[in-house]
Amino acid sequence: MNRSATQESRSVQAVLIVLTIGLLVAFLLLPLVVVFTQALKDGLAGVLDALSQPDALAAIRLTLLVAAISVPLNAACGLAAAWCVSRFQFRGRNLLITLIELPFSVSPVISGLVWVLLFGASGWFGPFLSQHGIRIIFAVPGLVLATVFVTFPYVARTLIPLMEQQGSAEEEAALTLGAGLWQMLWHVTLPNIGWGLLYGVLLCNARAMGEFGAVAVVSGHIRGQTMTMPLQVEALFNDYDWIGAFSIAGLLALLALVTLVFKAILEWRLERRSGGLL
Amino acid sequence: MHRSHLTRRTALAALAAAPLAVASHRAHAADVTLLNVSYDPTRELYRAINRAFTPVYQKQSGDRVTINQSHGGSGAQTRAVLDGLEADVVTLALGADIDALAKRGLVAADWQKRLPDNASPYTSTIVFLVRKGNPKGLKDWSDLLKPGVAVITPNPKTSGGARWNFLAALAWAKAQPGATDASAEDYMRALFRQVPVLDTGARGATNSFVQRGLGDVLLAWENEAWLARKEFGADEYAIVYPSVSILAEPPVSVVDSVVDKRGTRAVAEAYLKFLYSPEGQDIAAKNFYRPRDATVLARYAERYPAIKMVTIEDFGGWPTAQAANFSDGGLFDRIFTPGK
């Protein structure tokens, strides 16, 4: 039997396709349908009312704020890290790559807990911070730190293979022609990796807005103050407020759908540029 | 996020106006925020309390107070306050949790003597919530051991309500004729063999029972059981009062280290006192907590049947009860082996 994988019999093909679609419907589509039908149980007015509650608005604002801080930060750091890793060979390069990927393998709860252990009242810097009236844990800075930590790898991980594949020839040409560092970055590097960067930022943003575990640990769960959208969903669900919980969940789901569409567009563009690397 | 309620400028203005203020009430109304860190089932209670307290306090002092709420398992909330969550007041499920704050110097050691009734403005007890028509015929603690009865209770390590559940069951076992420590331990072991899942908090356990349809009986706070009936239909669930239960006293306290730092002691104390006022007591009773005030209790008498209750003092007080039952190597650790 020397058949290649692409020459399976038609019946096997059909079974695989049905199985895949079945799983997709059961695990992805069905929950999504449940979210929207639950939210719309009292019609669109119920959803709008739920979303205009002060606590819901505060959660939406806070989620946007946290994402607005952590995503650009990670985009800049990720770009720098990817450039460093793909352009230079140095001792500890592999260690650096491993470190960049560390948040992928750490449980989100731990990602939150480290900040409590560092900045909590009984943590390493706790006494110093409380003496100076600086609040990190159970406040916005803590939420940003936790989010930055869990979303750190997305931009760097997207850019590293892309930049390695592109190589540094164009950048070297720019430098030999007398371009400064910023000129090179602005006119050569960024245009080359633009779509990839956007793709990384998109993934980073989706995770930043949807993160639950890490922010739950550092939030303190103060209603209207330190509750991001995912935390607010859980709180409302436990308040027996289904319309409220599923309305915000629906908003998050919509965000995911928008992300998905953008992602598809970006993947299509990237494929054309880099010949199917991603 | 809640910043000190006085900006520097209003603080200076208040200082400057202090001599005047004595004569003519207060010159400047301030905006005050309080953070009330509470346990899981009190969400509805404190929403109502906060709504009522704000106008009362404004009339009293001229200050506009905004009260922020944080809810979670009582043990987890205690942990958060220890880690630096700046609670002006804590309203927790049991005394042991505030003791833990006192041990670290966040709360004065005599906290339980500073307010009436062991600093518990309302009480509750532990009841059985069963499904429509009580199909398994569960009337008392002994019935929970019947074959095939699944009992839902949260984890005593993380949930305050679960610790009251545990002690209520233990009280019954110890009150049986000829009971010994060993027979009580046997009962508890048998009881927890009927428990299929341990949620981390009371509300999670209620959701397991009501929403996920797990179990035949939920061991619950009386207030949580009444609220579940209100939310999910009074004919779907019934409340069963066992022959003996426990007087659950959820205590309240200002967090001294925080109110002194933020200058919120006056409003925090007024807030807790409000819980004892006739209005506060009535709100508690409406939200299914047993009020301490006898006249308020009389108004809601048919909702709160008088049953035989032991108190935490029968277990030697919280420090003793906590160490004997819930610390590492305590009774709960001895009788419960997960995953069987």
Interface residues (C-beta under 8 A of the other chain):
Chain A: V116 F119 G120 A121 S122 G123 G126 S130 R135 I137 F138 A139 V140 G220 H221 I222 R223 G224 Q225 T226 A235 F237 N238 D239 Y240
Chain B: M1 H2 L35 D40 R43 E44 N68 Q69 S70 H71 G72 A80 L82 D83 G84 L85 E86 R203 G204 N207 E231
